[in-house]
Amino acid sequence: MKQFNDKCPFCGGQLSHDGEESVGTWREGYEGDDEALIHYMRCRTCGRDFEVFDPTKEERETDYKEYWNDTK
């Protein structure tokens, strides 16, 4: 399990990474985007679950291209 410095927005507890999978074609805007992932997060204090989606392919190539080009 990956550990993050991110804190829960509700209680301030530590978030843990509970896995990830391809967003695939099941969500609007991600059709044909095999690289986008959904990350499952859980607060270790209050138990809340979070789903964090990568930006769409179009967003990665335009709005956030500096970050995504650096991570390849």
C-alpha positions as CSV (number, residue, x, y, z in Angstrom):
1,M,0.0,0.0,0.0
2,K,1.4,3.4,-1.0
3,Q,1.5,6.1,1.6
4,F,0.8,9.7,0.8
5,N,1.4,13.0,2.6
6,D,-2.2,14.0,1.7
7,K,-4.6,14.4,4.6
8,C,-8.3,13.6,4.6
9,P,-10.3,16.8,3.9
10,F,-12.9,15.8,6.6
11,C,-10.9,14.7,9.6
12,G,-7.2,15.4,8.7
13,G,-6.3,11.7,9.0
14,Q,-3.7,10.0,6.8
15,L,-4.9,8.8,3.4
16,S,-3.7,5.4,2.2
17,H,-3.7,4.1,-1.4
18,D,-6.0,1.0,-1.7
19,G,-5.3,0.3,-5.4
20,E,-5.9,1.5,-8.9
21,E,-7.3,0.4,-12.2
22,S,-7.8,1.7,-15.7
23,V,-10.6,4.1,-16.1
24,G,-11.2,2.5,-19.5
25,T,-14.3,3.4,-21.5
26,W,-16.8,3.3,-18.6
27,R,-16.6,7.0,-17.8
28,E,-17.5,9.9,-20.2
29,G,-14.5,11.7,-21.6
30,Y,-12.1,8.7,-21.2
31,E,-13.1,6.7,-24.3
32,G,-10.1,5.1,-25.8
33,D,-7.8,6.4,-23.0
34,D,-6.1,3.3,-21.7
35,E,-3.5,5.2,-19.7
36,A,-5.9,7.0,-17.4
37,L,-6.2,5.4,-13.9
38,I,-8.6,5.7,-11.1
39,H,-6.9,5.6,-7.7
40,Y,-8.7,4.3,-4.7
41,M,-7.9,6.1,-1.4
42,R,-9.1,5.5,2.2
43,C,-8.7,7.6,5.3
44,R,-7.0,5.5,8.0
45,T,-8.8,7.6,10.7
46,C,-12.4,8.0,9.7
47,G,-12.7,5.3,7.0
48,R,-14.0,7.5,4.2
49,D,-13.2,6.3,0.7
50,F,-12.1,8.5,-2.2
51,E,-11.9,7.9,-5.9
52,V,-9.2,10.0,-7.6
53,F,-9.3,10.1,-11.4
54,D,-6.4,10.9,-13.7
55,P,-7.1,13.7,-16.1
56,T,-8.4,12.7,-19.5
57,K,-5.9,12.2,-22.4
58,E,-6.9,15.6,-23.9
59,E,-6.3,17.3,-20.5
60,R,-2.9,15.6,-20.0
61,E,-1.9,16.8,-23.5
62,T,-3.1,20.4,-23.0
63,D,-4.0,21.8,-19.6
64,Y,-1.5,19.6,-17.6
65,K,1.1,18.8,-20.2
66,E,4.1,20.1,-18.2
67,Y,3.4,17.7,-15.4
68,W,2.5,14.7,-17.5
69,N,5.5,15.2,-19.9
70,D,7.8,15.2,-16.9
71,T,6.5,11.9,-15.5
72,K,7.1,9.8,-18.6
